[in-house]
Structures are given as C-alpha cells and as structure tokens.
C-alpha cells in the first residue's frame, strides 16, 4: 500500500467512474492486447469458458446451426506470421493456421502437422515427421519446405518491416546471427532444414525444455511460398489468403468484420464443429454488451472484446449473466520511453512508478479482481518447483511511497535538465477501459508531482507503430505468455528483441538472458532470470508494472469447448454450439 494517498484522489476516481458510465453509453472504443499470444501461448493448465469438455459431450447434443459469433473489437494489424505481434491477430490466426504442434485443453503440445518427433541424446536436434494429408486451403500439400521457408523468411535481415518476433527463433542454431544485418551468414547456415517433403530437422543452440510448445506459436507457423512471393499484400485480403488451418478466411470487410468458414482441406476437419466463426469489430463496450444481451453475439468480453467496467459489479451479482473472471498469465503495464527526457533518468521512472496506488486503481477503476503488479513476470508462470512469482517476491523491487517518490522526482528531473511545466503525454490504444486507467493514473501523478499529463488515444495499428518506433513519452502495454516459462517475459527486453519498445539497453541484462538460455540447470535458469528481472524493475524501472490481468468475459451457456487458456488466449477451433 502506498503512503499518504490524498483523499482528493478517491474523489477524483469516483468522478472518473461516473464519467466512464456516460462515455460508454455515448460510445467508446476498445483495442487489442500485445501478447505474445502468439505471442501466444503455451504451458500450464488451461481453463475452459464453459462447463462441457471435449471428453464430456453435452447432454443436449449439437445444434444444427454451428455459427459462432464473437467480437474482436478492431482490425487485426497483420495475419502474416512474420509480422503479427498482438492478441487480435492471434485470435484470427489460430483458426487459419496449424503449426507442427497445437496446444490442447490441458495446455500441452500435441501433434498437429507433425505426427511425431524425436530428439537427439543431447536435446539439441529435433526431427519432425510431418503427416502427409495436411493441405493448404488451395489444395496444395503442406510440406517441411513450407516450415523451413517460413522460419527463414521471418529471420531474413532484409525483411521489411523486420519481424518483431524473430527473436523467438533464436533458439535455432545460427538464427540470431543470420537475423543480424551484415553478419555475413546465409539462410543455408540456419539450423532448420527439410530433409525431404515430410521430414524437418531443427538444430538448437542449447537444449530448450519448452521448444516443443514454441512450435505451436504463430511465429513458427508455415506459410505458402508461392502465395507469399506472388503478392506482397497476400495477408491483407480474404481473396488472396492461403492458410492451412481448420478454417478458411472467407470474408474480410476491413474495420467491420471477418468471416471464417470450416475448411474442407483441413486434415482433422471431423474434429471441427463450427461451420462459421463470425468476428465483429465493435469498438464500443456498451454496444458489444447490448448485442450479447439481445442474442446477436454468443461471446462478449475477453480476449479481444471488453465488458463495460461500470457494469461488472452488477453482472457479478447476476447469475444469469454468466460473467466469468479468470486469472491469466499476463501483465498490464506502462512503457517508459527510456531514450527520451526525462524518462531516460531512472529516478524519474521510479518516482512515477512509486506514486501509483495499484490496489485503489483495481478497487475503484478496473473492478476485475486483478492483482497489483510489482514485477514483470506474471503470476501463474512456472518456476523451479512452484510458480516464479511464489519463488521470487515482486514486492522486493519497490514500494508505493509518495514521499520517496517526490524526492526521486525532484532529483531526477534536475539531473535530466527537464522542465516539469512542459508536462508529458500518456498514450493508449482505443479502449474505454484503458482511458479510465490512464485518467486515474494521470491524476495520481498530478496530485503527487503537480505535473500535467495529456492523455492521447490512438487506433490499434497506429498505436503499435508509434510504440515500436519509440514515438511516445509513456504508453500503455500488456504482455501475455507465449509459453509457460519466465523467459517469455524476460527475453522481451534484450537489446536485440524486436518487441523491445522501451529503448532499454543493458549489457548485463543481455548476458543474464544469454546465460539462462545456455544452462540446462533449471534452478540456475530461474536464478538468472530473477536477476534479470531485478535489473529491469528494481534497478532500472524500465517500465511501470500496474497489475496482473484477469480475463473477463461472458458466453452463452450453449457455447461449448471454446477454451481460454492460462495466458488468456482463446481457442475456438474445437468448440461447438449445443442444441438449445
């Protein structure tokens, strides 16, 4: 708890909540989450958003109409595995692609395009045998060459724009070196090779315990070479798109809706029940809730939609609403632009971080049972014997303390030579929820430091571009696990990571990550990653942790086997509509 929070903050937060109710009724907009969702994810036990499971068929049987209707809020920035980096894109892509493996409802990697695999005694060479009945949506066979081409394309140092998730392939021999411009290495030297049409050999730099889970991640998806090379805009229009997943991209009305239809060429089509997945792009949370209440949506809220925050307390007490709040392995935080004054000063970053009352924010603004965050690695991620957060106390990094914050602020802005009268801008993507949080945090900073903070809202794709280009002062961010290991959070901020949108560069941090990659001792790995997190948060405060996410959604009781996993990602590919 912070010390000395002013009573005025409570009053202003109450006004923020009342304003939010009016704004939601008038029309707001919501946006996607950055995650490595696919950034995407793997790992621990998944939780389903309904009662029926794949092993327990619902008593009512399946309905004749198997159309699933949901909201993704905004236009997906990219459906290209080399360019995608956000939750919205992943939600669409999980229906359009299939990797070597896929994650099942228990959070375990199971065979997909790869029907089997073997590993060498030293754990560094993986050999995948691909099934011969996997097809692209145009009928072409999916081969090992498609995976080799896709991975090397993502690593291509001349790819424009560069692949933000290229570093997720750095586990592969010579991948990092090839991805580095002017390294002199060629694609042939990267440790992935199609030995024949249906055998893929992968050589790793070090044994990697979670590598199999990574092969279900979107950066590891295959692409159809002739399609990619035939049209640079192949991933932007339904008519041009070729995928290998359970569904085909049938319609894409930009900034309005996407329609997926069941694929006749998918090798496991008998396991797919939905004939159609209809994805609306509704930006306003209240409109989304209204459409759910009138039966025009089957699912509202997370992972891509939004339940109006002011409605959550009411819905919690309404058993017919079927409101579900589930803790997930994701962190909500603010980026500091570490390259820009005064945020290039660690004292300024620490002061702003210490001045935020997280529990007050959760109790009065977000209302979703989130947990205050004092570290970056989210709750629920595996550690050595328990979870990482149970083993590494995040409260060691800093305390909420207004008096200490004021002291650091005064020292920091003097060292930076920055005039606080100029103020700064807090940037967020379009979302009523993000706006309310930003308003509340800006008020806390105003009441503590007297600094004026301008709040700016941007459409999702534009927001991502500006954040990646470091064209911001402070910016909203969120990160969900790509696999169930702390490394999915820690290696994001190495100096070579394409997802490092802080401008953070620390040689000691880079070395700790490199050492953690190299060791096979799990206890040592956890120790090294804990040291890296201490640098990131405790020493440098490169970012401002706010809270560990919960996923909040509502689904109709007849929606079965649509899964929200431990990291908050949705898998609808094996879902169905129960007769009702």
N, C-alpha and C positions, 0 to 999 in steps of 0.2 A: 504494500500500500504506500502511496506517496504521502509525503509530509506536507501539511499546510495547504491542502487544496482549498481554494476560496469558495465561500458559499455562493458567490456570484456565478461560478461555473455550473453549479447544479441548476440554477435558474435559467441560464442560457441554454443548457442542454434540454431543458423542458421545452423551451421555445423552439429549438431545433426539431424536436419530435413533433410538435404541433405543426410547424411549417412543412415537415415531411408528409404529414397526412394530407395537407392541402395540395402540395406538389404532386403527390402520387395520384390524386384524383384528377388533377389537371392534365397529367401526362408526363412521365419521366422516361428515361431510357436506361437500359442495362447493357452490360457488356460481358465479354468473355474473361476467363481466367487464364493467366500464363501458368502452364504447368508442364510440366513435363509429362504429361499425360500419358501420354505420349509425349510426351513428355509424358507420359502415360504410363502405365504403371504396372508394377508387379508386386508380389510379395506376400503379404500376410493374409490372414483370413478375410475374405470378402463378406459383406453383409448384403442381403437382398432387400429390395424395397417392397416386398410383398410376402405373403405367407407361403404360397406354393413354391416348391422347389422342383428342380428337374427330376429328382428321384421320387417325388410325391405328386403325381398328377392331381390336379384339382378335381373335386368331386363333380363339378358341373360340366366337365368336358370343355372342348374348344368351340368357340363361336364360329359361325360361318364367315363373318366379316372380320378379317385379320388385318385391319388397318390401325396402326399405332400412331397417335398424334401427340406431338410434343413441341416445345418451344426452345429454340437455340439463341434467341434474342438478337443476334447480329449476324452479319455476313462473315463467313469463315475467311480469314485472310489468305489461306492457301490450302489446297488439297494435294500439294506436292510433298512427298515425304522428305525431300531435301530442304524444304523451306518452312514447313509447318512448325510452330512452336507454342501453340496455345490450346486451351481446353475446347473452344468452339470447333476448331479444325479437327481435333482428335475425335470429338463426338461424331462428326460426319464420317471421318476416315475409317473408324472401326467397322463400319458397315461396308466399306468399299474395297478394303484390302485384307489380305491374310498374310501373316509372316510365317517364318519357319515354325514358330510355335504360337499358341494363343493361351491366354490366361483363363482358367476355368473358375467356377464359382467359389472354389476353395482357395483361390489366389495362387495356384500352382501352374507352371508351364506344362502344357500338354501338346502332343503332336498336332500340327496343322499342315502346312505344305510339306514340312519334313515329317516323314512317317517314323523315322528312327534316327539315332545318332550314337556315336561312340567318341570317347576321349582317350588321349594318349596317357601313359602312366604318369607323366609329369604334369598333366592337366592343361597343357598349352596348345594342343592340337585337337580340334573338334572336326569330326567328319559327319556331315548330314546326308542322309539318303532321302531324296525327295520322292513323293508319291507321283505316279505317272498319269493320274487322272485329274490333276489340278489344271484348270483352264483360266485364261483371261476372258473378260466379258465379250471379246470379239471371236472367241473360239480357239485362239492360239494356245499351245501348251505353255504352262509356267515351268521354266527350267532353272537350273542352277546358274546359268549365264545371266538370267534376269536379276538375281540377287547380287552377283558379282558386279554387274554393270551399275546397279542402283547404289551400292555402297561406295564404289569408287567415284561415281558421279558426285555424291554428297561430299566426298573428301577432296574433290578437284579444286586446287587452289585458284583456278581461273573461273570457277562458277560465279555467276553474277545474278543476284547478290550472293555473298558467301553463305553457306549453310549454317544457321545458328546452332544446330545440334551436331555439327561434325565431330565435336569432341567426344560424343557418345560412342564413336567408332574407334577412339584412340586405344582401346584395349587390344586392337588388332595390330599385329607386327607391322611397323613402318607407316602406320596410318597417320600418326601425328606429324611425322617427318614429311610425308608426301603432302599433307594439308598445309604445310608451311611454305609460303611463296619463296621461290628462288632456292629451295633446298637441294635441287639437283636430282631428287628421286623421281622415278616414274611410277605410273599406276601399276606396272607389272611387278614392282617390288613390294606392293602392299600384300599382306598375308591373307588374302581371300582369293580362292581360285576354283573355278568349275572344272573338276577333273573329267566330267562328262556331263551329258544333259541333266542327269539326275543325281549327281554327287557333288557336294560343295565342301571344300576343305577350308577351314579357318584356323590360322595360326595366331596365337595370342602372345603379347609381350610377357605377361605373367599369368599364372593360374588365377582365374576370376570366379569366385563362388557363385555369383549371380549372373554369369554370362548367359545362361540358358533363358533366364527371364528377360534379358535385354533383347533377345531375338523375337520377342512379341511386340517390341516397342516400334513406334511408327518410323523412326529413322532407319530401322532395319527392314522395312517393307521392300518388296521388289517393285520395279517399275517396268513398263512395256517399252523397250528400247525404241522400236520403230515409231511409236506414238510420241515419245519424248523428243526424239530428234526430228520428227516430221513437222512439229508445230510448237513454238515456244509458249503458246497460250493453251497447251493441252489440258492443263489442270484448272482452267478457269471457266469452261463451258461444258454443259452436260453432253452436247453432241460430239465433243472432241475427246471425252474422257474414256479411258480404258482401265479397268481395275480387275482384281482377282478375288474380291471378297464375296460375302453372302448376298450382297445387294448391288444393283446397278444404279448409277446416277442417271435418273430418267428425266428430271426437270430441275433447272436451277434458274429461278427468277430472282435476279440479283436484288439484294436488300429487301426481299419479300418472303421467299420460301424455297425449300428444297424438297424434292420427292425422290425417295429411293424405292425401287421395286425389287422383289425377290429375283435372284439370278438363276437362270436355268443352267448356267455353265459351272456353278459352284460345286465342288466335289462332294460337299456334305449338305446338299440342298434339302435332304429329307429332315434334317435337324432344324431347319429354318421354318418358322411358322407364320411370321408376319408376311403378308403379301405386299404390304406397302408400309413405309415409315414416312410420315409427313412431318416436316420440320418447318415450323413457322419462325419468322424473325420479328418477334414482337418486343419492342424495346421497353414498353411501359409495364411495370409490375402489376398495377391495378387492372390493366386490360387483360393481362395474362390470367390473373386470378378470376376475373369475370368470365372469361372464356372457359376456364376449367369448371366454374360453378354452373355454367349453362350447358355443359356437356360437349363443348367443341374442342376441348383438349383432354387427353387421357392422363397427362402428366404435367405438373406445374412446379416451378422452382428448380433447384439444382439438378444437374451440374451446370446448366447453362442459363436457365431462367432465374427468376427472382420472385420470392413471396414478399409483398409489401411489409416492411418491418413493423409498422404500427398495427398490422393485422395479426402478427404472430401470437401475442398474448391471448387474443380472442380465440384463435384457431387451436391453440394448445388445450383449451378447455372445451373444445367441441369434438367429441369422439367421432362424429360423422365426417369431420373434415379430413381425417386420415393424414394428419400432419406428422411427418417423420423428421426427427433431428438426430443426426448421426455424426459422431466424432470421426474425423478423417485425418490422414497424414499430410496435412497441408498447412502452410503458414501465410498469414496476411501481414504485410509489412510495407514500409515506405522506403523507397530508394533515395539515397543522397547522391547527388552528382559530385563525386569525390574529386573531380577535376575543376570545379567552379567555386569561386569565392562566394560566401565564406565556408562552404561545405567541404573545402579542401583542408579544413582545420578540424582535427579530431575532437577538440574541446567543444566546438560548436555542435558537432554531431552528437556528442554525448549529452550536452545540455538539452538539446531538443528531445532526445530520447527519454531522458530522466524526467522531463516535465509533463509527460503524458500519463494520466491515470487510467490504466487499462481496464481495471475492474469497473470503474464508473462508466467507461465507454461501452462495455459489454452490457451492463445492467440498464443503462438508460438509452442506448442508441441501437446496438446491433440486435439485442434481445434474443440471441440464438444459442445460448448456453455455451458460447465459446470459452476458451481458457486463455488467460493472459500469457503472452509470449515474451520471454526474456532471452531466448536463444533463437537460432535459425532452423536447426533440425527439428522437424515437427514431432509431436507426440505420436506414439504408436509405431515408430520405426525401430526395427530390431537393433539391439546392441550385442554385447558379448553373451550374456546369459539372460538378461531381461531386456527392456526397451532401452534405447540410447538415452532418452530423457530421464528414465529412472536411475540410470548409472552415472549420468553427467548432469549435475544440478545446474539448471539455467539461471537460477537466481544469483549465482556467484558473479555473473558478469556485470551487473549494475543494479542499483536500487532506484526506485522512484523517489526523488528527493528535490523539492523545489529550491531550497536554499543552496544546495550544492550545484544545482542546475544554473541558478543565477550567477554564481561565482564563475563557473566554467564558461558561461555565455559571455560575460564581461571580458574575461581573459582571452577567449577565443576570437571574438570579433576584433579586439585590439591587435592581436597577433596577425590576423588576416588583413588588417587595414580596411575593414568594411564598415560602411556607414549604415546602421540599422534603420535609419529613416527611409532608405530605399525599399525596404521590405523584400519579399520574395514570393514566388508562385508555387503553389501546390497543385500538381497536375493529376487528374484521374480520368479513367475511361468512363463513358456514359453509363451511369447507373444511379438510381435514386439512393441506393444503399451506400455506395462509395461517396456520394455527395454529402450525405448526413455525417459519415465518419470524418470526412475532410473538414466539414464545418465545425464539428466538435473539437477536433484536434487543433485547428487553427485558433479557435477561441482559447484553448488551454495555453497555447504559445503567446497569444496576445495578452492574456491576463498575467502570465509569468514574466515575459520579457518586454512587453509593450510593443512588439513588432507586428506590423501589418502584413497579413498573408492573403494574397489573391488566390482564389480557388478557380481553376480552369478545367473545363470538361472537354474531352475530345472523343471523336468516334474511334472505335476499337482499332482499326487498321492504322489510322493516322497516329493514334496514341502509341502503338507498338513501334512504329517507325521513328517517332521522336525520342522515345525512351532508348531505343537501340543506338541512336545517333548521339546520345547524351545531350539532347536538346531540351533540357529541363533543369529546374532547381531541385525540387523534391517531387517524387512521383509515386503514386500508388502501385503496388505489386503484390502478386500472390504466387506461391510455388507449391505444387503438389508432387508427391513422389513418383518417379519413373520406375523405380524398383525398390524393394524393401531393404534398403541399406543406407546408412547415413551419407554415403558418398554421393547419392543422388542430389543431396543438398550442398555438400561441401565442395565438390569439384566444379560447381557452377561459377565460382568466382576466382578461378585461376586466371592468370593474365592471358591465357590462350583460349579461354572459353568463349564461344560465340554467344552465350547467354549472359555474359558479364556486362550488364548495362549500368554498372556503378562507376566505371572508370577506376576501379580498385586494382592496385598492382602491388603485390607484396612478395618478394623473393622467398622469404621464409615460409609463407603460406604455400606457395607453389611447391617448395621442396617437401613439405609435410604431406601434401597430396600425392606427390610422386612416390614418396616412401611408403605411403599407405597402399598405393597401387601394387608396389613390388613385394610386400611381405605376405607370407601365407599364414602368419600367426594372427588369428582373429583378435586376440586380446591386444596385440601390438597395433593392429589396424585401428581399433577403437580408440586407443590412447593417442595415436597420431591425429585422428580426425577430431578428437576432443581438443587437442592443442590448436588445431587449425581454427576451430570454431571460437576458441578463446581469442585468437588474433582478430578474427573477423568482427566479433561483437565486443568482447571485453576490452581489448586493447585499442582497436581502431574504430569501432562503432561505424563500420562502413555502411550499415543500413539500420533502420529502426524497426525492430520487431513489435507488432501490435498484439496479435492473438493467433492461437491455433484454431483453424477452421472447424466448424461443423457444417455438414451438408444438410440443407433444409429443403424439403420437397413434399409434394402431395401427389399421390397417384390413385386412380380409381381402383377399387378393390378387385375388379375383374382383370387388371393388368398383372400378369404372372411372369416370373422368371426374368424380369428386367433387373439387372444387378447394378448396385452402386458398390464399388469395391472399397477397400480400406483407405485408398488415397482419394476417393471421391469421384472416380471415373465411372461412366455408365457403359454397360454392355447390354445392348438390346437384341443382339443377333440370335439369341435362343429364346427370346420372350414369346408370349402368346396372349391372346385375348380369350378369357374364359367365357363360356356361354352365360348370359345374364339376362 
